[in-house]
Every structure is written in C-alpha cells, then in structure tokens.
Amino acid sequence: MGKPARQIARKHHYVPEMYLSGFANEKGQCSVIDASTRKPFTVPPDKIAAERDFNLIEAQGIPPDALEKELGKFEGVIAPGIKRVRETASFGENGKDREDIINLVTLLAVRNPRKRRDMDKLFTELFQAMVAMPFEKKARWEAVVEGMRAAGSWPKDAPADFEGHKQFIEENKDRLKPHQNFHLDMELDQLTQMYPYFDARRWRILKAGENTGGFVTTDHPVCVHRPADGINYGQQFAPGLGLGDIDILFPLSSKVALIGRFEGEEDVINVDKHSVASFNATVMGYAMKQIYAANDQYYYARQAHQPIGRGSTLLQDPNLKTRED
C-alpha cells in the first residue's frame, strides 16, 4: 500500500490561537460578540479569527500549506515570551521578551483580512486601469504594438486590430485581480519593512486592576489612536502608523495591554476601570465584526454624556456595527 496523502491544513488563523488564549476564561473559552449576526457565543480560541486558505500558496513543488506551517513554527518561537510578558507585566531582564511582542504586533498589523481586501481593491483597480489605458486612443494602441514589435515581444502574424483587442479587454478586465501569491509575497515583505516602525516606539505596559472588567481584543487587534481625538469607539479609519502624534494600542491579555509611543518611558502602570473602558472602546472600534473577551463583564466607554457600557448589554448598543469594509 502507498503512503496516505498528507492532509493539507485549510483553516488558517489570521489572529494566532496562542494570542487569543490570553482572552480565554479558566475553561479555555472566549466570550464572543459578533456584530454581523448580532449574537453572543462562547468558543475556544481555535474556533475564531480564521479563514479558509488565508495562507494558501499556489506554486509548483511547494506544499499549499507551507506558509501556514512556517507561521505556526514562528508563533511557537515567540509564544513563550508572550506568555512571560502576560504573567509578569514586564519585558523581562534586559528586555529579552520585547522583541517577541514587537514581532507579534507587526504580524497582526500587516497580515489581516481587512488590509488584504484593501490591497486587493487597490491593485485590482490599478491593474484594470493599466490594461485599459492603451485603448483610450487608437494612436496610443498602435504605438504600444509598434514598440512591442520593435522589441520582438509581439507574436509574429498575430492580429493587432484596435477594436478587437479593445472589445476583448472590456469584456474580460473584470476578471483581472491580484493572485493570492501576490498578497502573500507583499505581506511577507512588509513584515520586515514595518517592524522598525513598531520597534522605534516606547511601549508602556498597562495592568488592569481589580474590578475593572479587564481588557478585550478583536479580530483586528492592532489599533491606531490619536489621543487628542478622545474616545473613538466606532472609528473605522486610522491615521498612519508612522505619525508622531498617534498611539498604537495593543491588548495582550485580559489583564495586560500595551501603548506604543515615540516618546516617553517603557514603564508599567496600573489602570482603573475608566482607563480600561476607554482603552476597550478604541480597540472595539477597530473590530471587523467580532469582539473577544474572557467573559461579558468588561466595560467600555461610550460617547459623551452616555453611561459606561458593559459587555453583557453590548448587543443593544447602536454603535456596534460590522466594519469589514
């Protein structure tokens, strides 16, 4: 008998399970609010923040789940450091665990469905505009053909009629879009490009005190916030990561969170219920559609003159919306 075919991993987490475990209760379950279905539910971390074939590679000689496997190994390398920071609210002796935190933040900021959809839309429009451009004028098309013939790249005896090619492009350009491999390659390249932006920040560690309800996270955990804007629950669009007047907010567990700034100290502060609620409000505002917590007893700040919100009544809040687009 031959060897059985190797099973290909098809369910790919865009938010690592090891990260989500920091927002699970003592039974290993996460309390989830889904804005798209308007329903709460409780599941283990391996059941959320995943898409089919999100990391799938299509290349000859390479297993389709090769990247998924490598990312799993990478997450395994940084997981012990993440766990230590959660438990100690410290980067450790000589900041030895800081790099693991920065790697995790970078990974989550660069590789997520929202950003991929944005890039897909951008490059789809760009590619379609590029193929349509030669047909805006007949003279332009003829110049393109002449240039390709001079370069030896136009097939011999191939037709070059303007109307026929224009019709073909008009009928088929909507099929032109970036391949999955294009996105994967671009995201991997951006990991090294974006790491210095996060590493250059000074990361303050926040410890949630007793009776604060704890921190929450979402399916888009890395959040950008301009402090001068105040509480921004419901914000969908963010200023740039490299701007000096914005903070990076990153919940690490129910008890520990981080704020990255270009100035200040890398210290540890204890935060009260109102500070945690304000932090949660911004984090929730960046969710695509799901909010994760250890239970439904967390707090979040609401708009001016409105009472503080509670996770147990979040589904009744009109600000809770799907923000996938």
C-alpha positions in Angstrom: 0.0 0.0 0.0 1.2 3.5 -0.8 1.5 6.2 1.8 -1.7 8.1 2.6 -1.9 11.6 1.2 -0.7 14.2 3.6 -3.7 16.2 5.0 -3.5 19.9 4.0 -4.3 22.4 6.6 -7.1 24.6 5.2 -8.3 26.6 8.2 -5.8 29.4 8.7 -5.8 31.8 11.7 -5.1 35.4 10.9 -5.1 36.1 14.6 -3.0 33.4 16.3 -4.6 30.9 18.6 -1.8 31.4 21.1 -2.6 35.1 21.2 -6.3 34.6 21.6 -5.7 32.3 24.6 -4.9 35.4 26.6 -8.6 36.3 26.4 -10.0 32.9 27.4 -11.5 32.1 30.8 -10.4 29.3 33.2 -12.2 26.8 31.0 -10.3 27.9 27.9 -13.3 29.6 26.3 -13.6 33.1 24.8 -16.8 35.1 25.1 -17.6 36.4 21.6 -19.8 39.2 20.3 -20.5 39.1 16.6 -21.8 42.4 15.2 -22.7 40.7 11.9 -25.1 38.1 13.4 -26.0 40.2 16.5 -25.4 37.1 18.6 -23.1 36.2 21.5 -21.4 32.8 21.8 -18.6 31.1 23.7 -16.0 29.0 22.0 -12.3 28.0 22.4 -9.7 30.2 20.6 -9.2 27.7 17.8 -12.7 28.3 16.5 -12.4 32.1 15.8 -10.4 34.6 13.8 -9.7 32.2 10.9 -10.4 32.0 7.2 -10.2 29.1 4.8 -7.0 29.1 2.8 -5.9 32.6 4.1 -2.3 31.5 3.8 -2.6 29.1 0.8 0.3 29.0 -1.6 -0.1 28.0 -5.3 3.3 27.2 -6.6 4.8 24.1 -8.2 6.8 22.0 -5.8 5.7 23.8 -2.7 3.0 22.3 -0.4 -0.1 24.6 -0.4 0.1 24.9 3.4 3.8 25.6 3.6 3.4 29.2 4.8 0.7 28.2 7.3 3.1 25.6 8.7 6.0 28.1 8.9 3.9 30.7 10.6 2.8 28.1 13.1 6.5 27.5 13.9 7.2 31.2 14.2 4.3 31.7 16.6 5.7 28.8 18.6 9.0 30.5 18.9 7.5 33.8 20.2 4.8 32.2 22.4 6.9 31.7 25.5 8.0 35.3 25.5 4.4 36.5 25.0 3.3 34.3 27.9 6.0 35.7 30.2 5.0 39.3 29.5 1.4 38.4 30.2 2.3 36.8 33.5 4.8 39.4 34.7 3.7 42.6 33.0 7.4 43.1 32.1 9.6 42.6 29.1 12.0 40.6 31.3 15.6 41.0 32.2 17.3 43.4 29.7 14.0 43.5 27.8 14.6 40.0 26.4 10.9 39.4 25.6 10.3 42.8 24.0 11.3 41.6 20.5 8.6 38.8 20.7 6.0 41.5 21.4 7.1 43.6 18.5 7.1 40.6 16.2 3.5 39.8 17.2 2.3 43.3 16.8 3.9 43.6 13.3 2.5 40.2 12.2 -1.1 41.2 13.3 -0.8 44.7 11.8 0.4 43.6 8.4 -1.5 40.3 7.9 -5.2 40.6 8.3 -8.3 40.3 6.1 -9.1 44.0 6.2 -5.8 45.1 4.9 -5.7 42.3 2.3 -9.1 43.4 1.0 -8.0 47.0 0.9 -4.8 46.0 -1.1 -6.8 43.7 -3.3 -9.2 46.5 -4.2 -6.3 48.9 -4.8 -4.3 46.7 -7.1 -7.4 45.3 -8.9 -8.3 48.9 -9.9 -4.7 49.6 -10.8 -4.3 46.5 -13.0 -7.6 47.1 -14.7 -6.7 50.7 -15.4 -3.3 49.7 -16.8 -4.8 47.2 -19.3 -7.5 49.7 -20.4 -5.1 52.6 -20.8 -3.8 51.7 -24.3 -7.3 51.7 -25.7 -8.2 55.3 -24.7 -7.0 56.3 -28.1 -6.3 54.3 -31.3 -2.9 56.1 -31.8 -1.9 55.0 -28.3 -2.7 51.4 -29.0 -0.8 51.5 -32.3 2.2 53.0 -30.5 2.1 50.1 -28.0 2.0 47.5 -30.7 4.8 49.2 -32.7 7.0 49.3 -29.6 6.4 45.6 -28.8 7.2 44.6 -32.4 10.4 46.6 -32.2 11.3 44.8 -29.0 10.5 41.4 -30.6 7.7 40.7 -28.0 4.7 40.8 -30.3 3.9 37.4 -31.8 4.6 37.1 -35.5 1.5 37.4 -37.6 -0.7 38.0 -34.6 -3.6 40.4 -35.2 -3.3 43.9 -33.8 -6.6 45.4 -34.6 -7.7 48.1 -32.2 -11.4 47.3 -32.0 -11.0 43.6 -31.5 -8.5 44.0 -28.7 -10.4 46.8 -27.1 -13.6 44.6 -27.0 -11.7 41.7 -25.5 -10.3 43.9 -22.7 -13.7 45.5 -22.0 -15.3 42.0 -21.7 -12.6 40.4 -19.6 -10.9 43.1 -17.5 -13.2 42.5 -14.5 -11.5 39.0 -14.3 -8.1 40.6 -13.7 -7.2 40.8 -10.0 -4.1 40.1 -7.8 -3.3 36.4 -7.2 -3.2 35.1 -3.7 0.6 34.6 -4.0 0.9 38.3 -4.8 -0.7 39.2 -1.5 1.4 36.7 0.5 4.6 37.9 -1.1 3.7 41.5 -0.4 2.7 40.8 3.2 5.9 38.9 4.0 8.0 41.8 2.5 6.0 44.3 4.6 6.8 42.4 7.8 10.5 43.5 7.6 9.5 47.0 6.4 7.1 47.6 9.2 8.9 46.1 12.1 11.2 49.2 12.6 8.1 51.5 13.0 6.9 49.4 15.9 10.3 48.8 17.4 11.0 52.6 17.4 8.1 53.2 19.8 8.4 53.2 23.6 5.9 50.6 24.9 4.1 51.3 28.1 2.6 48.2 29.8 -0.9 48.7 31.3 -2.1 46.4 34.1 -5.8 46.2 34.7 -6.7 46.4 38.3 -9.4 44.5 40.2 -13.0 45.3 39.4 -12.0 46.8 36.0 -13.6 44.1 33.9 -10.4 43.5 32.1 -9.2 44.2 28.5 -10.9 42.9 25.3 -9.5 42.2 21.9 -11.0 41.7 18.4 -10.4 40.2 15.0 -8.2 43.3 14.3 -6.2 43.7 17.5 -3.6 46.4 16.5 -5.3 49.8 16.9 -4.1 53.3 15.9 -5.4 56.2 18.0 -4.7 59.9 18.2 -5.1 60.9 21.9 -6.3 64.4 21.0 -9.3 62.9 19.4 -10.6 61.5 22.7 -12.6 58.3 22.9 -13.2 56.9 19.4 -15.5 53.9 19.8 -16.7 53.2 16.4 -13.8 54.6 14.4 -13.2 52.8 11.2 -10.3 54.6 9.5 -6.9 55.2 11.2 -4.1 57.7 10.7 -0.7 56.4 9.6 1.5 54.2 11.7 4.5 56.5 11.3 2.9 59.7 12.6 4.4 61.0 15.8 1.1 62.2 17.4 -0.6 58.8 17.4 -0.6 55.9 19.8 -0.6 52.2 18.9 -2.9 50.3 21.3 -2.5 46.6 21.6 -4.3 44.4 24.2 -2.1 41.4 25.2 -4.5 39.6 27.6 -7.4 40.3 29.8 -5.0 41.7 32.4 -2.3 43.3 30.3 -2.2 45.8 27.4 0.3 48.0 25.7 0.5 51.5 24.3 3.3 52.4 21.9 4.5 56.0 21.5 7.6 57.6 20.0 8.3 59.4 23.3 8.1 58.5 26.9 9.2 55.7 29.1 8.8 51.9 28.8 7.2 51.6 32.2 4.4 49.8 33.8 1.3 51.5 35.2 -1.8 50.2 36.9 -5.1 51.4 35.3 -8.6 51.8 36.8 -12.0 50.9 35.4 -12.4 54.1 33.4 -9.0 53.8 31.8 -9.7 50.2 30.8 -13.1 51.2 29.5 -11.6 53.9 27.3 -8.9 51.6 26.0 -11.5 48.9 25.2 -13.7 51.4 23.4 -10.9 52.2 20.9 -10.0 48.5 20.5 -13.6 47.6 19.8 -13.8 50.4 17.3 -11.3 48.7 15.1 -13.0 45.3 15.1 -14.1 44.0 11.7 -17.0 42.1 13.2 -16.0 40.2 16.4 -15.0 41.2 19.9 -13.3 38.7 22.2 -13.1 38.6 26.0 -12.8 36.2 28.9 -16.4 37.0 29.8 -19.1 39.5 29.2 -18.4 41.6 32.3 -16.0 44.1 30.7 -16.5 47.8 30.5 -16.2 50.2 27.5 -16.5 53.9 27.3 -19.4 55.4 25.2 -19.9 58.7 23.6 -20.1 61.9 25.6 -22.8 62.1 28.3 -23.6 58.4 27.9 -23.1 56.0 30.8 -20.3 53.5 30.6 -21.1 50.4 28.6 -21.0 46.7 29.7 -20.2 43.7 27.6 -23.4 42.0 28.7 -25.5 44.7 27.1 -23.3 45.4 24.1 -25.7 44.0 21.6 -28.2 46.7 22.5 -25.7 49.4 21.7 -26.4 51.1 18.3 -22.7 51.8 17.9 -22.0 48.1 17.5 -21.6 47.7 13.7 -19.9 45.5 11.2 -16.8 47.2 9.9 -15.4 44.7 7.5 -15.1 47.1 4.5 
